[in-house]
Amino acid sequence: MIETNKPINQLILYYLEGTITPEEWTELDLWLREDKDHKSYFEEIQTIWLATETSLQLTDQVIDKEWEKLEKRNFPKQLLHPRWRRMIWAAAIFILGVLFSWAANSYLRSGFHGEIQGCVVTTPLGAKSNVTLPDGTRVILNAGSTLKYPGNFGENTREVTLEGEAYFEVTKNKSKQFQVHTSDITVKAYGTKFNVKSYGEDKTIETTLIEGSVGVIKNKDFGRKHEELILSPQEQLVFYKASSQMDKLKNDSDKSMEQGENKTGKLELQAEPREQTNEKIMISKGIDPLLFTSWTQDRLILKSEPMQKMAISIERKYNIKIHFEDADIKDFRFTGTIENETLENLLAAISIASPVEYTVKDRDIWLRKKIVHDKSHSTQN
Amino acid sequence: MISKNRVQPVSNQAGPTEESGFLPKEPQDPLVTNLSVSRFDQHTENPDIECIDRIVCDDMQAFKQLFERYYHQLYFYARKHVRSQEACKDILQDVFSYLWEKRHHLEINQSVKAYLHRAVHYRCINYLKKENLDYLHLNHFHLRQSFMEGFQQDAHHQLQEKELFENIERIIGALPEQCRKIFRLSRENGLKHKEIASKLSISTKTVEVQIYRALKYLKQNLEEENNRHTIKKNNDRNK
């Protein structure tokens, strides 16, 4: 072993620290070659030197920093794990689907009042339906009518949308108002019986109250409490479409009504034709509710009913089409009850009670004025 | 999905198992290179195999697990041959990047641990060749030769890494205060001996003596620890 100025321990330390000089290195090198034990001793000290460094310097923070570096280097493009990306795709597609169906839904229902998904009951012409809503409210839906209500009906609100005619027996619930939306007006009720007639092709919307009380408001005034009109039992509100003002008018035709206590099948001709009043709301007091709810029992009770209106009721009830060859006929008025009559009997009764004759072809019926003194022009069927 | 690159455990090799810290008393045959040492304990699931299977399926979380599990020992391994700490960290970055990049085409015919060590080994050689470093960087003929000859599982170490890392804190804690303080400044804060001396207003000589004392103390204690384990293991075996 070559004599050294410095002890071998110091040389090893210098080596480990990295401050060893070439001369000192040569010396250490010679010592290492000298003996196998020297080498293993040196290696063990080096191991501890490095192991302490590794253990003490590579803290969790250092490892995290190195990991972040690795992440940045390897995943710059794929910021997310493929599985997450797949999930995000799936979620995006799902959300798109929901948005689309929502959009489609609101588009289809844009004519109505912000309803979300629910039930639609439609009655074809010549039929009627009984519907019981989730809150127990009973609805009888007349021919050619549609009733819609949202899936969450009864949760917070009780709202239905009606096109056509329906009779309601609303289950009492003070905290949840029952609302019937039609094209132009909304009927609000808590626990009542009433009838709403709102066919798209009709010029009027009729709300007839049988029991309790209801409020009626124009859709464009919705939310303005003072615009609401309150109906009492046996009152009827007629809304004339395209009307801009609300007028409360009393029905003064009580005298004609007194005559109207008629037997089945008897029709009474009202001589003077009356002009249609447009752009108005009329409230009739003291009406006979039966007139407006009789359809629920398959009866048609008429009181001073103009032919034009009666014809529409008949069209719906029997699923036919009535054509007027003479415009005058439209204003003839009828009073009476038609109960479970066949169409033939009904038409015969009309032709007896009024100067009208008719032609039937399949589901089409033509009406014209009877020319009493000239038989050559009449065509009886 | 089961990877076709599944790690094949080689079980009958006389190598240390990480779990036991068991050291073979038999000298290693230096000719046996590519020694495949299995970390696979026959009775337990190998977490590395599971990890690799998941990495093959693009599981980044599994990749992170593997990174955290092996970072210390791979750094330690690289550091034995490469003096620069930054270079060692760069080498590990390269090794792990490569592993992730090639995850779908991995061919690991040995334990994951051996695979990673081998990868670090060759990166170190490349680094040393490229940098054309002086004597401070593994100029020692014996070390260099055996190192350059190829990768060998680090069985020649008398001390096992896991044992080392686990026990170092505890043994340092048992050092006399002044000695501990100086040693920590050196190993934890990476200060040079001169810097420590000026910081503590003591001579460089004292610093060196204290550091050496600490190293010897650690060596002695770690060896004792190892022997206890070895005896215990041998006793368990003889039962």
Interface residues (C-beta under 8 A of the other chain):
Chain A: N9 Q10 L13 Y15 E17 G18 T19 I20 P22 W25 D29 L32 R33 K39 S40 E43 E44 I45 Q46 T47 I48 W49 L50 A51 T52 E53 T54 S55 L56 Q57 L58 I63 E66 W67 K69 L70 R73 N74 F75 H81 P82 R83
Chain B: D58 D59 M60 Q61 K64 F67 E68 Y71 H72 Y75 F76 R79 K80 R83 Q85 K89 L92 Q93 F96 S97 W100 E101 Y135 L136 N139 H140 F141 H142 H156 H157 Q158 L159 E161 L164 F165 I168 E169 I172 F183 R184 R187 E188 G190 K192 H193 E208 I211 Y212 L215 K216 L218 K219 L222
